[in-house]
Amino acid sequence: MDDSLRELYQEVILDHSRHPRHFGPLDHASHTGEGHNPLCGDRVKIYLSVGDDGRIKDISFEGRGCAISQASASLMTDMLAGRTVAEAETLMGGFLHLVKGEDAGGLDADDRDRLNVMAGVSAFPMRVKCATLAWHTMKSALEGGVAKTE
């Protein structure tokens, strides 16, 4: 990755961290999940409103943590609003591969482009847990549990 692209990705991460999308409680949530990364103290709560058709009608998050965890949660909520649960699971799988430096096959080009801002995290293994916390918590919310990364 060239330096100008790396700089752009850093700016996107900082923007999502400083101005998170879909931040705050969701009064009409049908699913919630709480995640905690005990290694660094990041915490996130995910709220989902899933319709009978399996589509995520609304999604939001609350939490505190590093710029990477907050940006990842913001990016995730921004991308998942309006998608089906199945699409959310596909995105999560691709994202997890991407931040581990693996091939993120199965993602369409637009989704891959949007998620690529977090690809640099793979160079910092301790930060992968920060980036994936919200995604694991979203999955846990859909399954009715609590997500922890250890």
Backbone hydrogen bonds, N-H to C=O, Kabsch-Sander energy under -0.5 kcal/mol:
donor,donor_aa,acceptor,acceptor_aa,energy
6,R,2,D,-2.2
7,E,3,D,-2.4
8,L,4,S,-2.0
9,Y,5,L,-2.5
10,Q,6,R,-2.3
11,E,7,E,-2.2
12,V,8,L,-2.2
13,I,9,Y,-2.5
14,L,10,Q,-2.6
15,D,11,E,-2.4
16,H,12,V,-2.5
17,S,13,I,-2.1
18,R,14,L,-2.8
19,H,15,D,-2.6
23,F,20,P,-0.5
24,G,61,F,-3.1
27,D,25,P,-0.6
29,A,26,L,-1.5
30,S,48,L,-2.6
31,H,48,L,-2.3
33,G,46,I,-1.8
34,E,145,G,-0.5
35,G,44,V,-3.2
36,H,147,A,-1.3
37,N,42,D,-2.7
40,C,37,N,-1.0
41,G,37,N,-2.8
42,D,37,N,-0.5
43,R,64,R,-2.9
44,V,35,G,-2.4
45,K,62,E,-3.0
46,I,33,G,-2.8
47,Y,60,S,-2.7
48,L,31,H,-3.0
49,S,58,D,-2.7
50,V,48,L,-0.5
51,G,49,S,-0.5
51,G,55,R,-2.8
54,G,51,G,-2.1
56,I,83,R,-4.0
57,K,49,S,-2.4
57,K,55,R,-1.1
58,D,49,S,-1.4
60,S,47,Y,-2.1
61,F,22,H,-2.0
62,E,45,K,-2.0
64,R,43,R,-1.3
70,Q,66,C,-2.2
71,A,67,A,-2.6
72,S,68,I,-2.4
73,A,69,S,-2.0
74,S,70,Q,-2.3
75,L,71,A,-2.9
76,M,72,S,-2.6
77,T,73,A,-2.6
78,D,74,S,-2.2
79,M,75,L,-2.0
80,L,76,M,-2.2
81,A,77,T,-1.4
82,G,56,I,-2.9
83,R,80,L,-2.4
85,V,54,G,-2.7
88,A,84,T,-2.3
89,E,85,V,-2.3
90,T,86,A,-1.9
91,L,87,E,-2.5
92,M,88,A,-2.5
93,G,89,E,-2.3
94,G,90,T,-2.3
95,F,91,L,-2.9
96,L,92,M,-2.8
97,H,93,G,-1.9
98,L,94,G,-2.4
99,V,95,F,-2.6
100,K,96,L,-0.7
100,K,97,H,-0.6
101,G,98,L,-1.6
102,E,97,H,-3.0
107,L,104,A,-1.1
112,R,108,D,-2.6
113,D,109,A,-2.5
114,R,110,D,-2.1
115,L,111,D,-2.4
116,N,112,R,-1.9
117,V,114,R,-0.7
118,M,115,L,-2.3
119,A,116,N,-1.5
121,V,118,M,-1.7
122,S,119,A,-1.8
123,A,120,G,-1.6
124,F,121,V,-2.5
127,R,124,F,-2.5
128,V,124,F,-0.7
128,V,125,P,-0.7
129,K,125,P,-0.6
131,A,127,R,-2.1
132,T,128,V,-2.1
133,L,129,K,-1.1
136,H,132,T,-2.6
137,T,133,L,-2.3
138,M,134,A,-2.4
139,K,135,W,-2.0
140,S,136,H,-2.4
141,A,137,T,-2.5
142,L,138,M,-2.0
143,E,139,K,-1.4
144,G,140,S,-1.0
144,G,141,A,-0.5
145,G,140,S,-2.7
147,A,34,E,-2.0
149,T,36,H,-1.7
150,E,148,K,-0.5
